[in-house]
Amino acid sequence: MICTSLLLSITVFAQGGGTLGPPKGKTQRVKFARGRTTAVLKGAVVRGTQDRYILGARAGQSMIVHVTSREKNAVFTILGPDGSALAGTEEGVDATDWTGELPLSGDYSIVVSASRGNATYTLEVTIR
């Protein structure tokens, strides 16, 4: 009697930079100063890395996100509490401005990256 075993290996790739796993770069919770609805954050990403900013918000609140960079190449994706990208910020859209009403309550992630090369950026987030 001959026994044969078969090993099946499956590799899964995340398209476009791996927003499914922890990003290379920093992860920081956004804190708003007392009485303020806007936070301004500064950072830098090198090619292939992402910075992730996490903030809690409620369904129905409005959020405004704006990013600028000296190199004019900083972009962002906003992930909802369910992990899906908000319309208009999907990976590959290269969003630099977004305004909208939040569909769910929970933690949102703003993932900043560079569309090319390195980026030194300023991220402005407003919640109302």
N, C-alpha and C positions, 0 to 999 in steps of 0.2 A: 504494500500500500504506500502510495506517495502522497505526502502532504505538501500543499503549496500555500503560501501566504502571500497576500497582496497588500502592500502599503499604499494607501491613497493619500496624497498630500495636496491640500488646497491652499492656495495663497490668495488673500484678498487685498487688493490695493485700493486706497482712498484716492479718488481723483482730485487733482489740483491742490495739493499741499496739506492734506491730512487734517481737515477740521474735525474729523471723528475722534482723533486721539489728542493727548495733551500737546499743545503747541510748543515749539522750541521758542524760547523767549520768555518774557515775564507774564505772570498772571497776577492781577491786582483787583481788589474790590474797590468800586467807585464810592467815595464818601462825599456827600454834599455838605458844605459848611452850613451851620445852623441858620435857618431862615432863607437859604438859597436854593434855587431850583436848577442851577447850572454848575457843572464842574468842568474845569479845564485841566487836561492832563498832557504832559509832554513825554516824548519817548523817542526811541530810535530802533529800527529793525534792520538787520542785515539780510541780504538776499537769502531767501529760503526759510526765514524765521517769521514768527507771528507773535504779537503781544495780545493778550486777552484781558479785557476789562469786564468785570461782572457787576451787575447792579440789579437790585430787586425793584419790581414795579408791579402795579395792579392792572388788570384788564380794564380798558377804557381810558387809561391815562395816555397823554400825548408824549411822544419822545421826538426830539430833534437831535440829530448827530451830524457833525461837520468835522472834516479832517483837512488840514493843510500841511504841506511840507515844502521845505526849501527846494527839494529836487522835483517837486510837482508829480510825485509818483506814489504817495501813500494812499491806500484804499482800505475799505473795511467791509466786513460781512457782519450782520446782526443775526445771532441765533436765539430763537425763542426758548422758553423753558422746556419745550418738547424736543429741542435739538434741531428744528428745521429753520432754514434761513428765511428771514422776512422778505417779502416781495420787494424787488428793487435793490436788494443787497446780496443776492446770490453770488457765490464764488464765480469769478469771471466777468461779472458786471462792472467791476472796478468803481464801486460807489465811493463818492467823496462827500455827498450830502444826502440826508434822508430825513423825512418828516412823516409821521404817521401815528395812528392810534394803535395801542398795543392790544393784541387779541387775547392774551392769557395773563394770568397772575403768576408771578414766580421770578426766578433769576434769568436775566437776559445776558448774553455774552456779546461784546463788540470785539471782533477779531481784526486787528490792524496788521496789514502786511504791505509790501512794496510791489507795485506792478512790474517794476524792473529795478535792478540794482539795490542799493541801500536807500533808506528813507529816514530822515529826522523830521518828526511830525509833532503837531499840536492837535489834540482831539478835544472837541467841545461837545458836551452831552447835556441836554436840558430835558427835564421831566416835569410835566404839569398835570 
